[in-house]
Amino acid sequence: MEFTKAKIILANLRERIEVGSDGKFRLEGVITQRELEALDFFVSNQPDSPDSLSTPIAAPPSPKPALVKPIVGSTAEPQTSLPEPEPTVEEPVTLDLSTLSLPEADATYRVCLDFGTAMSKASFVHDNEDVDVEDIQVLKLGIPGDQEEIDEVMLVSSVFIDADGLLWFGQNAVKHAVDGSGSRIDNIKRALSEGNLNVPVDTTYNPTSQPLTYKDVVLAYLTFFTWAIGYALQNDVESPVVASNFKRRFAMPCFPRANARMVEGELRALLGEAQILADTFGDEIHAGLPLNRFLSALKQLRTEKRDYTFIEGSVTEPLGVAGSLLSWQANHDSLALVVDIGAGTSDFSLYRLKVTVNDDGSIDKTRTTAGEVDGTARGITEAGNHLDKLLKGFILQKAGVSGSHDRFQNISHALERDIRDYKESLFNSGSVYVPLYNGEAVDVSLTEFLALDEVTAFEKSLRKTLVEILESADKEWINWVQANPSHNLTIVLTGGGATLPMVRKLAEGTVTAHGKTIPVAAARSFPEWLRTGYPDLETPYPRIAVSLGGARRNLIRSMGVLKSTGFGGGSPTLGSYPTKGI
């Protein structure tokens, strides 16, 4: 065992030692195997020990200042230094490049990947031309991810590097972070939007001497994501075996336009590399992947430029949602505000959606388009994670646990681990019973939580953003809605937070913009065409809408930015948009 690893493990052990009422030190629970090995390492390698090494242990290297604040993980505060890199030992890895030499994949089979902040999802669509229908399956990624008890179709978006240099992903990352030392990386998707891809990972998250960037971490997770998709395709899909170079699309968040093209290019390359690495490591990915083997394979992979033609391209998240709502069987022309309440951000986009069906029932692709109303794409940082933090703080406050509490870290870490489950129980049942690490417990009612100033501020922020978006749009859009009583501004709620009460309020009543008050209506929470053909998808629909719509045969072609309606403020002759939604 290396000095640095042993030190990290023992530092974690030290945090678990508590002072009893009699003033004596106590350690609750069991000593793990790694903690025992770390103790043995230090005892046997002291200079005056009979079993000491002939060469004294060197002091740990002097730290360097951190380059940036790292992405916040879930189990510890970031450290402020990076260790001096030690010489790395590369382990030979033979790349499996077989996917690149396969014949062109059947274009009637497609997968859309939705890389999420908290959870990742993927949907599979086969164009069954014999009966002219789409065979749709939301892939059961929870099975290869060993997390069916959490969710059958979603994959936890977490990475953890243990003291032995093993990479763990998804729910395994959560489990090993609890049992070991260090912190897991939960918000890796943020590296795409914040320009952190090439920033070194801090020692809080990387306890090894291997130099590692957030781009490497994103790729490592996408490799796990790709491996899980491949497993599901081979074992669960009710269709012929799908080749590993299956056509795939990927969901793109609403980044500022200056960043969107760069991020799309990065994701396209990373997803191609992820397939090669998934082929190379296979099931080893899920059993603890040695970081040095991963980096060795990555170095080989990037020795030359490769073309990943099986990555078809991106689908913006709002258009993915819109594509999942439409039946593609009738003419449609509407104004819809897509509100995606995710874990890290809440994204708003106002779109004009238009579908034109020919006389023979086929889609006129040249006139099936979507246009983003100019100046109306916006995101705010208040989202699911924001409510998690508010609920955690409220529970600690009710329990009388502050930073000066002698078990604060233990209580806080244990609470944070399960806070999402407590939040869901609170909103679904109206109350939640929360047992704490110190044996005490707290009851929280939904009424008292919603009454908190911080929670009402979140609700007001959502409403304020909605109004600001409509004020940013040309007033012709408001005139069009107001001029035709059969039209409403339709609010499309999606994402993990779509059912929150403060979010549902956005689609109720009226809204005033440009001095005019117009009615709003919620789109169907579950589209009728899915209810008829795929009723089992109703429960997960808000979370899988993006990947489902992005994988379908027909995609709404983006018209780019729309400056105005093009109707001079009058009332265009458009297909009606009833209050029942799409």
Residue, then its C-alpha position, 0 to 999 in steps of 0.5 A: m500500500e502507498f503512503t498517500k492511500a494509507k494516509i487518506i484511509l486513516a484520515n477517514l478512520r480518524e473522523r469516525i472516532e468520537v468522544g463519549s460523555d466520559g471523555k474517552f474516545r470510541l469508534e462505532g461500527v466495524i473496522t474495514q479491511r482497508e483500514l486494517e491494512a492501512l494501520d498495519f502498513f504504518v505500524s510495520n513501516q515505522p523506523d524503529s519497527p523490526d519489520s521496517l523498510s531499509t529506506p525510511i518513508a518519505a514525507p508526502p510531496s508538497p502541495k500545489p495550489a488548486l487551479v479551480k474549485p472542483i465540481v462538488g461531490s457528495t461526501a466531503e469538502p474539497q481540498t485545496s491542493l493537488p499532489e505533486p504527480e508521481p511517475t505513473v506505471e502504464e499497464p498494457v491494454t489491447l484495444d478492441l477496435s472491432t466496432l470500427s470495421l463493422p458494415e454500416a449499421d441498419a438505420t432503422y435501429r436507433v438509440c438516443l442517450d440522455f446524459g443527465t446530471a443525476m440520472s442517465k436514460a436511453s431509449f431504443v426505437h426500431d422502425n418496423e416497416d412491415v406494419d408501419v409502426e415504431d417499436i419503442q423500448v426504454l432500455k432497462l439500464g438499472i439491471p446492468g447497473d445493479q440498481e433496480e431497487i432505485d429505478e429500472v430504467m435510469l442509471v445513476s450519474s456518479v463516479f467514485i475513485d477508491a484508494d486502490g485506484l479503481l473506478w466505480f460507476g453509478q450505484n456502485a460509486v454510491k456504495h463504495a463512497v459510503d464504505g471507503s474514503g474520499s468523495r464521489i463525483d456526482n455533477i460530472k455533466r456540469a463540466l460540459s457547460e462550465g468549461n471545466l473539461n481540461v481542469p485536473v481533478d482535485t485530490t478530494y476526488n482522485p486519491t491516486s497519483q494518476p493525473l486526471t481531468y474532468k474530461d477523462v471522468v466524463l469519458a469514463y462515465l460515458t463508457f459505463f453508460t455505453w456498456a450498460i446500453g450494450y448489455a440492455l440491447q443484447n439481453d432485453v430488447e425484443s428484436p434481432v441482435v443489434a450490432s455494436n455500431f448501432k446508430r445513436r443520437f444524444a441529447m443536448p442541454c440548452f447551452p448558450r449558442a456560443n458553447a453549443r457547437m463546441v460541446e456537441g463536438e466534444l460529446r460526439a467524440l467522447l461517445g465514439e471513444a466510449q464505445i471502443l472503451a466499452d468493447t475493450f473492457g467489457d464487464e470489467i467496467h462494472a467490477g472496479l476498473p483500474l484507473n491506470r488501465f483506463l488511462s493507458a487505453l485512452k492514450q492508445l486510442r488517441t494516438e490517431k484520429r478516428d471517425y465514429t460514423f455511428i454517432e448520428g448527431s444531437v437532439t436538443e432537449p426541448l425538441g426531444v420532449a416535443g418529439s415524444l409528445l407528437s403523434w405525427q398523425a395529424n397537422h399541428d401548429s402551436l406555441a409551446l413553452v418547454v420547462d425542463i426541471g432537472a437535478g442541476t438546472s431548470d431550463f426554459s425554451l419557447y418554441r413554435l412547433k409545426v407538423t404537416v401531414n400529406d394527403d397520403g398520411s406521410i409526414d412532409k419533412t420540409r414543413t415539419t419544423a420547430g423554431e426557437v423564439d428569439g431570446t427565450a432560451r434560459g436556464i436557472t440554477e434552482a432545480g431538484n438539487h436546490l430543493d434537496k439542499l433546502l430539505k437537508g438544511f430544514i431537517l438539520q434545523k428541526a433536529g437542532v444539529s448545527g456545525s458545532h454538533d460533535r456528530f455533525q459530519n456523520i449526521s450530515h453525510a448520512l442524510e445527504r446520501d438519502i435526501r432524494d428519497y426523503k424528498e420524493s416521499l415528502f412530495n408523494s405522501g405529504s410527510v416524511y419520517v427521517p431517522l438520523y445517524n445519531g439515533e434521533a428522528v425528525d418528522v417533516s410535513l409538506t405544508e411546513f416545507l412549502a411554507l419556508d421562505e427559501v421554497t417560496a422564493f424558488e416558486k417565485s423564481l420559476r414564475k419570474t423566469l416564465v414571465e421574463i421569457l415571454e417579455s423577451a419574445d416579440k409581442e406578436w407571439i402574445n397577440w397571436v395567442q390572445a387573438n384566437p380563443s381556441h389557442n393557449l400558451t401550452i406549458v410542457l413540463t418535463g424532467g424529474g421535477a415536473t410533478l412538483p407542486m410549485v412547477r405544476k402551478l406554472a401551467e395553471g391560470t393565466v400569465t401577463a406579458h407585454g401588458k396582455t393577459i393570456p391563458v396557459a394550459a398544461a400539455r398532456s402529462f402522458p401523450e395519448w398515442l403513448r397511452t394507447g400503445y405503451p401504457d407502461l411508460e406513464t410513470p417514467y415518462p417525465r424523465i425519459a421524454v427526451s431520450l424517447g423523442g430523440a430516438r423516434r423516426n421523425l424529428i422536428r427539424s430546427m428552423g433556428v431562431l424565429k424573430s417574429t411570427g411572420f404574420g405582422g401581429g395578426s391572427p394566422t390561420l393555424g391548426s387549433y391547440p386545445t387546452k388538453g394539450i398535444 
